[in-house]
């Protein structure tokens, strides 16, 4: 995935993976893993990397990643 996407395109990608769990507004850890494996395959090297990334992104500690939290991730990897 190119990180040079419009906000609407990013929202569409987010919702594509979030829909797997039924909630278009939240990504579970498994959904985040699928998204990263498909869209950012070089970023995820092991489950500990995913755990650390998930914990870093889940600012409110609810166990899911919101679109706003996902945007922080996209901004980080695009730098």
PDB file of N, CA, C and O in Angstrom:
ATOM      1  N   UNK A   1       0.850  -1.176   0.000  1.00  0.00           N
ATOM      2  CA  UNK A   1       0.000   0.000   0.000  1.00  0.00           C
ATOM      3  C   UNK A   1       0.887   1.227   0.000  1.00  0.00           C
ATOM      4  O   UNK A   1       1.819   1.336   0.797  1.00  0.00           O
ATOM      5  N   UNK A   2       0.603   2.112  -0.862  1.00  0.00           N
ATOM      6  CA  UNK A   2       1.270   3.402  -0.820  1.00  0.00           C
ATOM      7  C   UNK A   2       0.640   4.200   0.305  1.00  0.00           C
ATOM      8  O   UNK A   2      -0.583   4.246   0.439  1.00  0.00           O
ATOM      9  N   UNK A   3       1.480   4.827   1.111  1.00  0.00           N
ATOM     10  CA  UNK A   3       0.928   5.642   2.181  1.00  0.00           C
ATOM     11  C   UNK A   3       0.507   7.001   1.661  1.00  0.00           C
ATOM     12  O   UNK A   3       0.002   7.827   2.421  1.00  0.00           O
ATOM     13  N   UNK A   4       0.707   7.240   0.389  1.00  0.00           N
ATOM     14  CA  UNK A   4       0.271   8.480  -0.243  1.00  0.00           C
ATOM     15  C   UNK A   4      -1.160   8.293  -0.740  1.00  0.00           C
ATOM     16  O   UNK A   4      -1.434   8.387  -1.937  1.00  0.00           O
ATOM     17  N   UNK A   5      -2.049   8.031   0.182  1.00  0.00           N
ATOM     18  CA  UNK A   5      -3.458   7.824  -0.136  1.00  0.00           C
ATOM     19  C   UNK A   5      -4.270   8.953   0.469  1.00  0.00           C
ATOM     20  O   UNK A   5      -3.873   9.577   1.453  1.00  0.00           O
ATOM     21  N   UNK A   6      -5.399   9.194  -0.135  1.00  0.00           N
ATOM     22  CA  UNK A   6      -6.300  10.205   0.412  1.00  0.00           C
ATOM     23  C   UNK A   6      -6.921   9.662   1.701  1.00  0.00           C
ATOM     24  O   UNK A   6      -6.937   8.450   1.918  1.00  0.00           O
ATOM     25  N   UNK A   7      -7.429  10.547   2.551  1.00  0.00           N
ATOM     26  CA  UNK A   7      -8.112  10.069   3.755  1.00  0.00           C
ATOM     27  C   UNK A   7      -9.257   9.095   3.438  1.00  0.00           C
ATOM     28  O   UNK A   7      -9.482   8.139   4.180  1.00  0.00           O
ATOM     29  N   UNK A   8      -9.966   9.337   2.354  1.00  0.00           N
ATOM     30  CA  UNK A   8     -11.066   8.443   1.975  1.00  0.00           C
ATOM     31  C   UNK A   8     -10.539   7.059   1.594  1.00  0.00           C
ATOM     32  O   UNK A   8     -11.144   6.045   1.942  1.00  0.00           O
ATOM     33  N   UNK A   9      -9.417   7.019   0.881  1.00  0.00           N
ATOM     34  CA  UNK A   9      -8.824   5.735   0.503  1.00  0.00           C
ATOM     35  C   UNK A   9      -8.326   4.988   1.738  1.00  0.00           C
ATOM     36  O   UNK A   9      -8.499   3.774   1.845  1.00  0.00           O
ATOM     37  N   UNK A  10      -7.709   5.712   2.668  1.00  0.00           N
ATOM     38  CA  UNK A  10      -7.241   5.080   3.902  1.00  0.00           C
ATOM     39  C   UNK A  10      -8.412   4.534   4.712  1.00  0.00           C
ATOM     40  O   UNK A  10      -8.329   3.439   5.269  1.00  0.00           O
ATOM     41  N   UNK A  11      -9.493   5.288   4.777  1.00  0.00           N
ATOM     42  CA  UNK A  11     -10.685   4.842   5.507  1.00  0.00           C
ATOM     43  C   UNK A  11     -11.242   3.581   4.866  1.00  0.00           C
ATOM     44  O   UNK A  11     -11.665   2.663   5.569  1.00  0.00           O
ATOM     45  N   UNK A  12     -11.245   3.526   3.543  1.00  0.00           N
ATOM     46  CA  UNK A  12     -11.745   2.353   2.829  1.00  0.00           C
ATOM     47  C   UNK A  12     -10.896   1.125   3.135  1.00  0.00           C
ATOM     48  O   UNK A  12     -11.435   0.044   3.373  1.00  0.00           O
ATOM     49  N   UNK A  13      -9.583   1.280   3.131  1.00  0.00           N
ATOM     50  CA  UNK A  13      -8.680   0.169   3.448  1.00  0.00           C
ATOM     51  C   UNK A  13      -8.900  -0.281   4.889  1.00  0.00           C
ATOM     52  O   UNK A  13      -8.994  -1.477   5.167  1.00  0.00           O
ATOM     53  N   UNK A  14      -8.980   0.680   5.799  1.00  0.00           N
ATOM     54  CA  UNK A  14      -9.225   0.371   7.211  1.00  0.00           C
ATOM     55  C   UNK A  14     -10.515  -0.434   7.361  1.00  0.00           C
ATOM     56  O   UNK A  14     -10.529  -1.467   8.029  1.00  0.00           O
ATOM     57  N   UNK A  15     -11.591   0.036   6.743  1.00  0.00           N
ATOM     58  CA  UNK A  15     -12.889  -0.616   6.866  1.00  0.00           C
ATOM     59  C   UNK A  15     -12.896  -2.003   6.234  1.00  0.00           C
ATOM     60  O   UNK A  15     -13.604  -2.893   6.705  1.00  0.00           O
ATOM     61  N   UNK A  16     -12.123  -2.194   5.185  1.00  0.00           N
ATOM     62  CA  UNK A  16     -12.031  -3.505   4.532  1.00  0.00           C
ATOM     63  C   UNK A  16     -11.568  -4.558   5.539  1.00  0.00           C
ATOM     64  O   UNK A  16     -12.113  -5.660   5.585  1.00  0.00           O
ATOM     65  N   UNK A  17     -10.575  -4.219   6.334  1.00  0.00           N
ATOM     66  CA  UNK A  17     -10.056  -5.172   7.313  1.00  0.00           C
ATOM     67  C   UNK A  17     -10.892  -5.181   8.591  1.00  0.00           C
ATOM     68  O   UNK A  17     -11.078  -6.235   9.199  1.00  0.00           O
ATOM     69  N   UNK A  18     -11.389  -4.033   8.998  1.00  0.00           N
ATOM     70  CA  UNK A  18     -12.218  -3.956  10.202  1.00  0.00           C
ATOM     71  C   UNK A  18     -13.521  -4.738  10.019  1.00  0.00           C
ATOM     72  O   UNK A  18     -14.055  -5.287  10.983  1.00  0.00           O
ATOM     73  N   UNK A  19     -14.029  -4.791   8.798  1.00  0.00           N
ATOM     74  CA  UNK A  19     -15.291  -5.477   8.520  1.00  0.00           C
ATOM     75  C   UNK A  19     -15.203  -6.972   8.783  1.00  0.00           C
ATOM     76  O   UNK A  19     -16.227  -7.624   8.986  1.00  0.00           O
ATOM     77  N   UNK A  20     -14.004  -7.521   8.782  1.00  0.00           N
ATOM     78  CA  UNK A  20     -13.842  -8.958   9.029  1.00  0.00           C
ATOM     79  C   UNK A  20     -14.370  -9.333  10.410  1.00  0.00           C
ATOM     80  O   UNK A  20     -14.821 -10.459  10.619  1.00  0.00           O
ATOM     81  N   UNK A  21     -14.315  -8.396  11.349  1.00  0.00           N
ATOM     82  CA  UNK A  21     -14.840  -8.644  12.689  1.00  0.00           C
ATOM     83  C   UNK A  21     -16.217  -8.059  12.907  1.00  0.00           C
ATOM     84  O   UNK A  21     -16.799  -8.218  13.980  1.00  0.00           O
ATOM     85  N   UNK A  22     -16.740  -7.389  11.907  1.00  0.00           N
ATOM     86  CA  UNK A  22     -18.091  -6.863  11.992  1.00  0.00           C
ATOM     87  C   UNK A  22     -18.201  -5.402  12.389  1.00  0.00           C
ATOM     88  O   UNK A  22     -19.250  -4.794  12.176  1.00  0.00           O
ATOM     89  N   UNK A  23     -17.156  -4.816  12.960  1.00  0.00           N
ATOM     90  CA  UNK A  23     -17.208  -3.415  13.384  1.00  0.00           C
ATOM     91  C   UNK A  23     -16.316  -2.591  12.467  1.00  0.00           C
ATOM     92  O   UNK A  23     -15.092  -2.708  12.519  1.00  0.00           O
ATOM     93  N   UNK A  24     -16.919  -1.765  11.635  1.00  0.00           N
ATOM     94  CA  UNK A  24     -16.147  -0.976  10.665  1.00  0.00           C
ATOM     95  C   UNK A  24     -15.298   0.111  11.317  1.00  0.00           C
ATOM     96  O   UNK A  24     -14.459   0.722  10.655  1.00  0.00           O
ATOM     97  N   UNK A  25     -15.507   0.356  12.603  1.00  0.00           N
ATOM     98  CA  UNK A  25     -14.801   1.438  13.278  1.00  0.00           C
ATOM     99  C   UNK A  25     -13.637   0.977  14.141  1.00  0.00           C
ATOM    100  O   UNK A  25     -12.943   1.806  14.730  1.00  0.00           O
ATOM    101  N   UNK A  26     -13.411  -0.329  14.227  1.00  0.00           N
ATOM    102  CA  UNK A  26     -12.358  -0.858  15.099  1.00  0.00           C
ATOM    103  C   UNK A  26     -11.631  -2.014  14.423  1.00  0.00           C
ATOM    104  O   UNK A  26     -12.246  -2.837  13.745  1.00  0.00           O
ATOM    105  N   UNK A  27     -10.308  -2.067  14.615  1.00  0.00           N
ATOM    106  CA  UNK A  27      -9.506  -3.202  14.183  1.00  0.00           C
ATOM    107  C   UNK A  27      -9.093  -3.996  15.413  1.00  0.00           C
ATOM    108  O   UNK A  27      -8.586  -3.431  16.382  1.00  0.00           O
ATOM    109  N   UNK A  28      -9.310  -5.300  15.372  1.00  0.00           N
ATOM    110  CA  UNK A  28      -8.773  -6.161  16.416  1.00  0.00           C
ATOM    111  C   UNK A  28      -7.291  -6.402  16.105  1.00  0.00           C
ATOM    112  O   UNK A  28      -6.797  -6.000  15.051  1.00  0.00           O
ATOM    113  N   UNK A  29      -6.604  -7.049  17.015  1.00  0.00           N
ATOM    114  CA  UNK A  29      -5.193  -7.360  16.775  1.00  0.00           C
ATOM    115  C   UNK A  29      -5.050  -8.249  15.534  1.00  0.00           C
ATOM    116  O   UNK A  29      -4.143  -8.037  14.729  1.00  0.00           O
ATOM    117  N   UNK A  30      -5.931  -9.238  15.371  1.00  0.00           N
ATOM    118  CA  UNK A  30      -5.870 -10.124  14.204  1.00  0.00           C
ATOM    119  C   UNK A  30      -6.136  -9.365  12.912  1.00  0.00           C
ATOM    120  O   UNK A  30      -5.481  -9.607  11.898  1.00  0.00           O
ATOM    121  N   UNK A  31      -7.095  -8.449  12.949  1.00  0.00           N
ATOM    122  CA  UNK A  31      -7.392  -7.643  11.750  1.00  0.00           C
ATOM    123  C   UNK A  31      -6.226  -6.723  11.410  1.00  0.00           C
ATOM    124  O   UNK A  31      -5.895  -6.543  10.238  1.00  0.00           O
ATOM    125  N   UNK A  32      -5.603  -6.141  12.434  1.00  0.00           N
ATOM    126  CA  UNK A  32      -4.429  -5.302  12.191  1.00  0.00           C
ATOM    127  C   UNK A  32      -3.308  -6.125  11.572  1.00  0.00           C
ATOM    128  O   UNK A  32      -2.619  -5.663  10.662  1.00  0.00           O
ATOM    129  N   UNK A  33      -3.130  -7.335  12.065  1.00  0.00           N
ATOM    130  CA  UNK A  33      -2.092  -8.220  11.518  1.00  0.00           C
ATOM    131  C   UNK A  33      -2.357  -8.515  10.038  1.00  0.00           C
ATOM    132  O   UNK A  33      -1.439  -8.463   9.219  1.00  0.00           O
ATOM    133  N   UNK A  34      -3.608  -8.824   9.698  1.00  0.00           N
ATOM    134  CA  UNK A  34      -3.961  -9.086   8.297  1.00  0.00           C
ATOM    135  C   UNK A  34      -3.688  -7.862   7.427  1.00  0.00           C
ATOM    136  O   UNK A  34      -3.140  -7.979   6.331  1.00  0.00           O
ATOM    137  N   UNK A  35      -4.071  -6.696   7.920  1.00  0.00           N
ATOM    138  CA  UNK A  35      -3.863  -5.450   7.176  1.00  0.00           C
ATOM    139  C   UNK A  35      -2.372  -5.227   6.936  1.00  0.00           C
ATOM    140  O   UNK A  35      -1.959  -4.923   5.817  1.00  0.00           O
ATOM    141  N   UNK A  36      -1.575  -5.378   7.977  1.00  0.00           N
ATOM    142  CA  UNK A  36      -0.127  -5.150   7.837  1.00  0.00           C
ATOM    143  C   UNK A  36       0.492  -6.179   6.905  1.00  0.00           C
ATOM    144  O   UNK A  36       1.308  -5.826   6.054  1.00  0.00           O
ATOM    145  N   UNK A  37       0.114  -7.456   7.050  1.00  0.00           N
ATOM    146  CA  UNK A  37       0.678  -8.491   6.180  1.00  0.00           C
ATOM    147  C   UNK A  37       0.355  -8.234   4.714  1.00  0.00           C
ATOM    148  O   UNK A  37       1.188  -8.485   3.844  1.00  0.00           O
ATOM    149  N   UNK A  38      -0.839  -7.739   4.435  1.00  0.00           N
ATOM    150  CA  UNK A  38      -1.257  -7.499   3.056  1.00  0.00           C
ATOM    151  C   UNK A  38      -0.747  -6.173   2.512  1.00  0.00           C
ATOM    152  O   UNK A  38      -0.345  -6.092   1.351  1.00  0.00           O
ATOM    153  N   UNK A  39      -0.759  -5.129   3.345  1.00  0.00           N
ATOM    154  CA  UNK A  39      -0.480  -3.785   2.862  1.00  0.00           C
ATOM    155  C   UNK A  39       0.943  -3.302   3.178  1.00  0.00           C
ATOM    156  O   UNK A  39       1.499  -2.483   2.447  1.00  0.00           O
ATOM    157  N   UNK A  40       1.520  -3.805   4.255  1.00  0.00           N
ATOM    158  CA  UNK A  40       2.878  -3.424   4.678  1.00  0.00           C
ATOM    159  C   UNK A  40       3.687  -4.680   4.998  1.00  0.00           C
ATOM    160  O   UNK A  40       4.142  -4.824   6.133  1.00  0.00           O
ATOM    161  N   UNK A  41       3.884  -5.594   4.047  1.00  0.00           N
ATOM    162  CA  UNK A  41       4.482  -6.898   4.366  1.00  0.00           C
ATOM    163  C   UNK A  41       5.887  -6.836   4.962  1.00  0.00           C
ATOM    164  O   UNK A  41       6.265  -7.747   5.699  1.00  0.00           O
ATOM    165  N   UNK A  42       6.655  -5.824   4.680  1.00  0.00           N
ATOM    166  CA  UNK A  42       8.013  -5.738   5.215  1.00  0.00           C
ATOM    167  C   UNK A  42       8.058  -5.206   6.642  1.00  0.00           C
ATOM    168  O   UNK A  42       9.105  -5.258   7.288  1.00  0.00           O
ATOM    169  N   UNK A  43       6.957  -4.706   7.131  1.00  0.00           N
ATOM    170  CA  UNK A  43       6.938  -4.074   8.445  1.00  0.00           C
ATOM    171  C   UNK A  43       6.839  -5.086   9.577  1.00  0.00           C
ATOM    172  O   UNK A  43       7.454  -4.904  10.627  1.00  0.00           O
ATOM    173  N   UNK A  44       6.074  -6.143   9.373  1.00  0.00           N
ATOM    174  CA  UNK A  44       5.811  -7.106  10.429  1.00  0.00           C
ATOM    175  C   UNK A  44       6.761  -8.289  10.307  1.00  0.00           C
ATOM    176  O   UNK A  44       6.706  -9.043   9.336  1.00  0.00           O
ATOM    177  N   UNK A  45       7.630  -8.443  11.294  1.00  0.00           N
ATOM    178  CA  UNK A  45       8.622  -9.515  11.241  1.00  0.00           C
ATOM    179  C   UNK A  45       8.357 -10.619  12.251  1.00  0.00           C
ATOM    180  O   UNK A  45       8.961 -11.687  12.148  1.00  0.00           O
ATOM    181  N   UNK A  46       7.482 -10.406  13.215  1.00  0.00           N
ATOM    182  CA  UNK A  46       7.177 -11.429  14.210  1.00  0.00           C
ATOM    183  C   UNK A  46       6.030 -10.994  15.088  1.00  0.00           C
ATOM    184  O   UNK A  46       5.636  -9.827  15.084  1.00  0.00           O
ATOM    185  N   UNK A  47       5.496 -11.934  15.839  1.00  0.00           N
ATOM    186  CA  UNK A  47       4.337 -11.607  16.668  1.00  0.00           C
ATOM    187  C   UNK A  47       4.682 -10.592  17.750  1.00  0.00           C
ATOM    188  O   UNK A  47       3.830  -9.797  18.146  1.00  0.00           O
ATOM    189  N   UNK A  48       5.928 -10.609  18.235  1.00  0.00           N
ATOM    190  CA  UNK A  48       6.289  -9.619  19.258  1.00  0.00           C
ATOM    191  C   UNK A  48       6.266  -8.213  18.667  1.00  0.00           C
ATOM    192  O   UNK A  48       5.938  -7.252  19.363  1.00  0.00           O
ATOM    193  N   UNK A  49       6.611  -8.092  17.394  1.00  0.00           N
ATOM    194  CA  UNK A  49       6.531  -6.809  16.719  1.00  0.00           C
ATOM    195  C   UNK A  49       5.079  -6.353  16.648  1.00  0.00           C
ATOM    196  O   UNK A  49       4.780  -5.185  16.895  1.00  0.00           O
ATOM    197  N   UNK A  50       4.184  -7.265  16.315  1.00  0.00           N
ATOM    198  CA  UNK A  50       2.761  -6.934  16.253  1.00  0.00           C
ATOM    199  C   UNK A  50       2.248  -6.534  17.634  1.00  0.00           C
ATOM    200  O   UNK A  50       1.513  -5.556  17.766  1.00  0.00           O
ATOM    201  N   UNK A  51       2.633  -7.286  18.655  1.00  0.00           N
ATOM    202  CA  UNK A  51       2.181  -6.964  20.013  1.00  0.00           C
ATOM    203  C   UNK A  51       2.639  -5.571  20.422  1.00  0.00           C
ATOM    204  O   UNK A  51       1.860  -4.793  20.972  1.00  0.00           O
ATOM    205  N   UNK A  52       3.897  -5.259  20.156  1.00  0.00           N
ATOM    206  CA  UNK A  52       4.421  -3.945  20.504  1.00  0.00           C
ATOM    207  C   UNK A  52       3.743  -2.839  19.726  1.00  0.00           C
ATOM    208  O   UNK A  52       3.401  -1.797  20.284  1.00  0.00           O
ATOM    209  N   UNK A  53       3.546  -3.065  18.430  1.00  0.00           N
ATOM    210  CA  UNK A  53       2.878  -2.081  17.582  1.00  0.00           C
ATOM    211  C   UNK A  53       1.441  -1.875  18.040  1.00  0.00           C
ATOM    212  O   UNK A  53       0.970  -0.742  18.143  1.00  0.00           O
ATOM    213  N   UNK A  54       0.753  -2.966  18.311  1.00  0.00           N
ATOM    214  CA  UNK A  54      -0.640  -2.869  18.741  1.00  0.00           C
ATOM    215  C   UNK A  54      -0.745  -2.084  20.044  1.00  0.00           C
ATOM    216  O   UNK A  54      -1.608  -1.218  20.189  1.00  0.00           O
ATOM    217  N   UNK A  55       0.130  -2.390  20.978  1.00  0.00           N
ATOM    218  CA  UNK A  55       0.108  -1.688  22.266  1.00  0.00           C
ATOM    219  C   UNK A  55       0.408  -0.199  22.078  1.00  0.00           C
ATOM    220  O   UNK A  55      -0.199   0.652  22.728  1.00  0.00           O
ATOM    221  N   UNK A  56       1.345   0.100  21.189  1.00  0.00           N
ATOM    222  CA  UNK A  56       1.692   1.498  20.919  1.00  0.00           C
ATOM    223  C   UNK A  56       0.530   2.259  20.277  1.00  0.00           C
ATOM    224  O   UNK A  56       0.290   3.421  20.605  1.00  0.00           O
ATOM    225  N   UNK A  57      -0.185   1.607  19.368  1.00  0.00           N
ATOM    226  CA  UNK A  57      -1.282   2.263  18.647  1.00  0.00           C
ATOM    227  C   UNK A  57      -2.550   2.377  19.479  1.00  0.00           C
ATOM    228  O   UNK A  57      -3.319   3.324  19.316  1.00  0.00           O
ATOM    229  N   UNK A  58      -2.767   1.426  20.359  1.00  0.00           N
ATOM    230  CA  UNK A  58      -3.999   1.398  21.156  1.00  0.00           C
ATOM    231  C   UNK A  58      -3.876   2.366  22.324  1.00  0.00           C
ATOM    232  O   UNK A  58      -3.719   1.962  23.477  1.00  0.00           O
ATOM    233  N   UNK A  59      -3.952   3.658  21.997  1.00  0.00           N
ATOM    234  CA  UNK A  59      -3.720   4.720  22.985  1.00  0.00           C
ATOM    235  C   UNK A  59      -4.710   4.690  24.145  1.00  0.00           C
ATOM    236  O   UNK A  59      -4.340   4.986  25.281  1.00  0.00           O
ATOM    237  N   UNK A  60      -5.960   4.336  23.871  1.00  0.00           N
ATOM    238  CA  UNK A  60      -6.957   4.350  24.943  1.00  0.00           C
ATOM    239  C   UNK A  60      -7.064   3.014  25.668  1.00  0.00           C
ATOM    240  O   UNK A  60      -7.845   2.891  26.611  1.00  0.00           O
ATOM    241  N   UNK A  61      -6.296   2.014  25.248  1.00  0.00           N
ATOM    242  CA  UNK A  61      -6.237   0.736  25.945  1.00  0.00           C
ATOM    243  C   UNK A  61      -7.492  -0.107  25.874  1.00  0.00           C
ATOM    244  O   UNK A  61      -7.724  -0.942  26.749  1.00  0.00           O
ATOM    245  N   UNK A  62      -8.318   0.096  24.835  1.00  0.00           N
ATOM    246  CA  UNK A  62      -9.563  -0.666  24.744  1.00  0.00           C
ATOM    247  C   UNK A  62      -9.411  -2.009  24.029  1.00  0.00           C
ATOM    248  O   UNK A  62     -10.387  -2.742  23.872  1.00  0.00           O
ATOM    249  N   UNK A  63      -8.187  -2.334  23.595  1.00  0.00           N
ATOM    250  CA  UNK A  63      -7.956  -3.618  22.937  1.00  0.00           C
ATOM    251  C   UNK A  63      -8.288  -3.624  21.464  1.00  0.00           C
ATOM    252  O   UNK A  63      -8.271  -4.678  20.830  1.00  0.00           O
ATOM    253  N   UNK A  64      -8.591  -2.464  20.908  1.00  0.00           N
ATOM    254  CA  UNK A  64      -8.881  -2.334  19.488  1.00  0.00           C
ATOM    255  C   UNK A  64      -8.261  -1.042  18.966  1.00  0.00           C
ATOM    256  O   UNK A  64      -7.966  -0.120  19.726  1.00  0.00           O
ATOM    257  N   UNK A  65      -8.069  -1.001  17.640  1.00  0.00           N
ATOM    258  CA  UNK A  65      -7.476   0.176  17.005  1.00  0.00           C
ATOM    259  C   UNK A  65      -8.577   0.917  16.255  1.00  0.00           C
ATOM    260  O   UNK A  65      -9.228   0.360  15.372  1.00  0.00           O
ATOM    261  N   UNK A  66      -8.775   2.178  16.619  1.00  0.00           N
ATOM    262  CA  UNK A  66      -9.748   3.022  15.915  1.00  0.00           C
ATOM    263  C   UNK A  66      -9.102   3.575  14.651  1.00  0.00           C
ATOM    264  O   UNK A  66      -7.890   3.467  14.465  1.00  0.00           O
ATOM    265  N   UNK A  67      -9.907   4.159  13.798  1.00  0.00           N
ATOM    266  CA  UNK A  67      -9.357   4.764  12.585  1.00  0.00           C
ATOM    267  C   UNK A  67      -8.383   5.882  12.936  1.00  0.00           C
ATOM    268  O   UNK A  67      -7.358   6.041  12.273  1.00  0.00           O
ATOM    269  N   UNK A  68      -8.692   6.649  13.961  1.00  0.00           N
ATOM    270  CA  UNK A  68      -7.797   7.736  14.378  1.00  0.00           C
ATOM    271  C   UNK A  68      -6.440   7.171  14.824  1.00  0.00           C
ATOM    272  O   UNK A  68      -5.390   7.724  14.497  1.00  0.00           O
ATOM    273  N   UNK A  69      -6.477   6.068  15.572  1.00  0.00           N
ATOM    274  CA  UNK A  69      -5.231   5.429  16.004  1.00  0.00           C
ATOM    275  C   UNK A  69      -4.484   4.860  14.800  1.00  0.00           C
ATOM    276  O   UNK A  69      -3.255   4.906  14.756  1.00  0.00           O
ATOM    277  N   UNK A  70      -5.217   4.326  13.826  1.00  0.00           N
ATOM    278  CA  UNK A  70      -4.621   3.799  12.605  1.00  0.00           C
ATOM    279  C   UNK A  70      -3.930   4.905  11.813  1.00  0.00           C
ATOM    280  O   UNK A  70      -2.867   4.681  11.234  1.00  0.00           O
ATOM    281  N   UNK A  71      -4.527   6.098  11.786  1.00  0.00           N
ATOM    282  CA  UNK A  71      -3.921   7.216  11.063  1.00  0.00           C
ATOM    283  C   UNK A  71      -2.559   7.579  11.653  1.00  0.00           C
ATOM    284  O   UNK A  71      -1.658   7.982  10.917  1.00  0.00           O
ATOM    285  N   UNK A  72      -2.398   7.443  12.956  1.00  0.00           N
ATOM    286  CA  UNK A  72      -1.102   7.686  13.602  1.00  0.00           C
ATOM    287  C   UNK A  72      -0.068   6.715  13.046  1.00  0.00           C
ATOM    288  O   UNK A  72       1.067   7.097  12.758  1.00  0.00           O
ATOM    289  N   UNK A  73      -0.471   5.453  12.899  1.00  0.00           N
ATOM    290  CA  UNK A  73       0.400   4.423  12.326  1.00  0.00           C
ATOM    291  C   UNK A  73       0.804   4.769  10.895  1.00  0.00           C
ATOM    292  O   UNK A  73       1.982   4.689  10.546  1.00  0.00           O
ATOM    293  N   UNK A  74      -0.163   5.151  10.068  1.00  0.00           N
ATOM    294  CA  UNK A  74       0.109   5.479   8.665  1.00  0.00           C
ATOM    295  C   UNK A  74       1.076   6.663   8.589  1.00  0.00           C
ATOM    296  O   UNK A  74       2.011   6.660   7.789  1.00  0.00           O
ATOM    297  N   UNK A  75       0.843   7.657   9.416  1.00  0.00           N
ATOM    298  CA  UNK A  75       1.732   8.820   9.434  1.00  0.00           C
ATOM    299  C   UNK A  75       3.150   8.412   9.822  1.00  0.00           C
ATOM    300  O   UNK A  75       4.123   8.898   9.245  1.00  0.00           O
ATOM    301  N   UNK A  76       3.260   7.520  10.797  1.00  0.00           N
ATOM    302  CA  UNK A  76       4.567   7.063  11.274  1.00  0.00           C
ATOM    303  C   UNK A  76       5.337   6.314  10.183  1.00  0.00           C
ATOM    304  O   UNK A  76       6.525   6.562   9.979  1.00  0.00           O
ATOM    305  N   UNK A  77       4.662   5.398   9.482  1.00  0.00           N
ATOM    306  CA  UNK A  77       5.358   4.612   8.462  1.00  0.00           C
ATOM    307  C   UNK A  77       5.616   5.398   7.194  1.00  0.00           C
ATOM    308  O   UNK A  77       6.414   4.968   6.360  1.00  0.00           O
ATOM    309  N   UNK A  78       4.964   6.537   7.023  1.00  0.00           N
ATOM    310  CA  UNK A  78       5.169   7.321   5.809  1.00  0.00           C
ATOM    311  C   UNK A  78       6.338   8.310   5.957  1.00  0.00           C
ATOM    312  O   UNK A  78       6.721   8.965   4.988  1.00  0.00           O
ATOM    313  N   UNK A  79       6.892   8.414   7.146  1.00  0.00           N
ATOM    314  CA  UNK A  79       8.005   9.352   7.360  1.00  0.00           C
ATOM    315  C   UNK A  79       9.327   8.734   6.980  1.00  0.00           C
ATOM    316  O   UNK A  79      10.367   9.382   7.096  1.00  0.00           O
TER     317      UNK A  79
END
